[in-house]
Amino acid sequence: MTAPGVWPITAMAVAAAFDDIDRFKRSSSAGAYLGLTPRRYESSEISRNGRISKRGDMFTRKCLFEATNAIFCRNLKGSRLRT
């Protein structure tokens, strides 16, 4: 909640979605759990990323999107998180 744009509702949604954090060995596994990984299309020589899969908790994904949007749209001078 110390990051700008992350309010108590966002923090509670993430805490509720990741009920037991020990289930995830890597942070990329947690992103995949929320549906934040891109779909893959692979056929012989073609390999490309598609849109995000949108599997998982929609409310948590929406809250994280709003928090990210607030970080990038605000004029925060000297913000290490934004850079």
HUJO-V999495 format. One record per residue. N is the residue number from 0. RES is the residue in one letter. PSI is psi in whole degrees, 0 to 359 (* if undefined). BURIAL is 1 if it has 24 or more other C-alpha atoms within 12 Angstrom, else 0. Layout:
BEGIN
N;RES;PSI;BURIAL / N;RES;PSI;BURIAL
END
This chain:
BEGIN
0;M;356;0 / 1;T;343;0 / 2;A;141;0 / 3;P;136;1 / 4;G;349;1 / 5;V;104;1 / 6;W;175;0 / 7;P;326;0 / 8;I;319;0 / 9;T;316;1 / 10;A;319;0 / 11;M;323;0 / 12;A;319;0 / 13;V;318;1 / 14;A;323;0 / 15;A;324;0 / 16;A;318;1 / 17;F;62;0 / 18;D;304;0 / 19;D;104;0 / 20;I;342;0 / 21;D;351;0 / 22;R;336;0 / 23;F;123;0 / 24;K;329;0 / 25;R;158;0 / 26;S;332;0 / 27;S;331;0 / 28;S;325;0 / 29;A;322;1 / 30;G;321;1 / 31;A;327;0 / 32;Y;325;1 / 33;L;353;1 / 34;G;28;1 / 35;L;12;1 / 36;T;145;0 / 37;P;151;0 / 38;R;149;0 / 39;R;138;0 / 40;Y;117;0 / 41;E;126;0 / 42;S;115;0 / 43;S;261;0 / 44;E;352;0 / 45;I;130;0 / 46;S;115;0 / 47;R;156;0 / 48;N;144;0 / 49;G;205;0 / 50;R;171;0 / 51;I;152;0 / 52;S;336;0 / 53;K;32;0 / 54;R;151;0 / 55;G;197;0 / 56;D;113;1 / 57;M;321;0 / 58;F;317;0 / 59;T;318;1 / 60;R;320;1 / 61;K;318;0 / 62;C;318;1 / 63;L;324;1 / 64;F;315;0 / 65;E;321;0 / 66;A;318;1 / 67;T;319;0 / 68;N;321;0 / 69;A;322;0 / 70;I;318;1 / 71;F;338;0 / 72;C;340;0 / 73;R;154;0 / 74;N;84;0 / 75;L;104;0 / 76;K;131;0 / 77;G;19;0 / 78;S;118;0 / 79;R;330;0 / 80;L;321;0 / 81;R;321;0 / 82;T;*;0
END
